[in-house]
Amino acid sequence: MKFFIDTADLAQIKEANDLGILDGVTTNPSRMAKVGISGEAAVTNHYKTICEIVTNGDISAEVVATDFKEIVEEGKKLAAIHPNIVVKVPMIKDGVKAIKWFTDNGIRTNCTLVFSAGQAILAAKAGAFWRASPQSRDSDPTGEPGRNCRSRDFRNRPAHADAKAIRLRPINQRLRTNEI
């Protein structure tokens, strides 16, 4: 099991990294916007800064495109930012196709929004390096941000935080029946 923090907040990333157990960061454009980062140049610089903080971990940078060609073009730009960048691609038809293209071209991917074993198998077949299985949503049905942000620690006690920890696994790790 690897521990990734799901945030774009540099203070939270530094705090988690200082614990000495952080394996990487996963973020997305909405998390960037929450910390006031917008525009291609600012997002690129923010990813570079995250890579400078977490020097020995994978940094998942998510595409916003949903069309195959656009996912590939955006992903190539993200992968060029830093060697630790892993292109985060959604589990959609063109996303699976793009993951296969990235794999064939030596670009590591994180397939996100994987909710079933079948989807995990599709991501693996396409060559995804990681699969992301969100543990919870960022808000409850009332829309209150963070209210439902919970993950479970190894002692099965609730752990609450502003930054959500998500489960990222190497794609070749065996699926358990409780993940289906």
N, C-alpha and C positions, 0 to 999 in steps of 0.2 A: 504494500500500500504506500502511496506517495501522498504528501500533504502539499496542496497548492492553496494559496489564498486567492479569492475571487474579488478583486478590487482594483481601482486605479489610484487610490489614495496613497501617496508616497510615504506618509507617516505610518500608515498601517502596514505597508510593505516592509519598511525599515524595522518596525517593531517585531513583526513576524520573523524576519530574516535574522534579527539579533537573538532569537531563541535558539538558533542553530539547527532547527529541524525542518526548515522550509525547503521544499523541493522545487518550487517554482511559483509562477503567478499566471492566473488566467483572468482576462478582462475582456471588455467589449465596449463598443462605442457609447452605449448608454451609461456605463460606469465612468467613462472618460468625461462625458458631459456633466455628470454629477459633481465632478471635481473641477469643473470649469475649463476643460480641455476641448477645443473644437478647431476644426480646420486641419487639413492634411499635414502641414508643417508642424503644427503644435502636437498633433497626435504622434507623428514620427519621432519628434524630440522626446516626448513622454515615454514612448517605448524604449528609446535609447537609455533614458535615465533609469527606467526599471531594470534594464539589462545590466547597468553599471552597479545597481544595488544588489541584485541577485545574480552574482557572477557564475555560480555553478548550478544553475537551474534552467529549466525550460520556461519560456515566456510565451503564452498563447495569445496571439493577436488575431482578433476575429474580423472576418470580412463582413461587409454589409450587403454586398451584392447577392442576388438570388438567381442570376442567369449565368450559365456555365462560363461563357467567355469573360464576363465581367468578374466572376469569382476568381478565375485564373489570373487575370490582369492585376486585380487588387492583391491577391495572394502573393504574386511574384514581387510586388513592391514591398509588402510586409516582410517577406522572407529576406529581402535584401538589406533590411535595417540592421540586423545583427545575427551572428550565427546561432544564438540561443532562441531565436524566434521560431515558434511552431505556428503554422497557419491554422486558425480555428475556423472550421467550415460546418455549416448546419446540416443536419440529417434531412436533406431534401433530395429529390431526384437529381437535379443539376449539381448539388453538393457532393453526392456520391460519385458522379462522373468527374467532378473536379478533383476529388481526393485521389482517384485513380490517375489522373493526369499529373498531379503533384508527385505522387509516389513514383511514377515512371520517370520523372524529371528530378528526382533526388531532393524533394522538398518535403519535410516532415509535416504531418497534419494532426490536428486534434478534432475529431468529429464530435460536435456538440449537439445537444438536444436528443440524446439517445435514451429512449424510455423503455426499450424492450430488448430481449435477447435477439430477436430477429433483426432489429436495427443494428445491434452490435455486430452481428454476423455480416451484415451488408458492409458496415464500416471496415471490418477486418478484411473482407474479400477485396475491397477497393484499395486496401493498404494503409489505412489510418494507423498512425503511430500510437495515438491515445484515443480514448473515448471518454466523453464527459457525461456523467449521470448526475444531474442536479438532485440534491437531497431535499430541497424545499423551494418554494417560491419566495420572491422578495417581499410580497405583501399578501395579506389575507384578503378575503372577499370584500372587506370594508374599504380596501385600498390603502390602509395604513402602512407606509413603507417600513420594512424591517420587523414588523410585528410577528411575522411567521418565519423569521430567519433563525432556524434552529438546526444544529447538527448534533450528532451524538458522539461523545468521546468513547474511548475503549472500555470504560466502566459503565457505559450505557446510561450516563447521566446527561441531562440537557446541557448544552453549552451554547450560550447566547453571545453574539458579537455583531458589531456593525458590518464587518466583512464576513461574508458567507464562505465557509469552507466547502468545497465540493469534492466529490470522489472522482479522481482521475486514475485510470488504470492503463497499464500497457495493453494494447489491443490483443496481445496473444495470451493474456492471463485468462485462465479458465473461468467460465461463467458458473455461478452457483444457482441452484434452483430458486432461491429466494429473490433473484434479480430478474426473473422472467415476468 
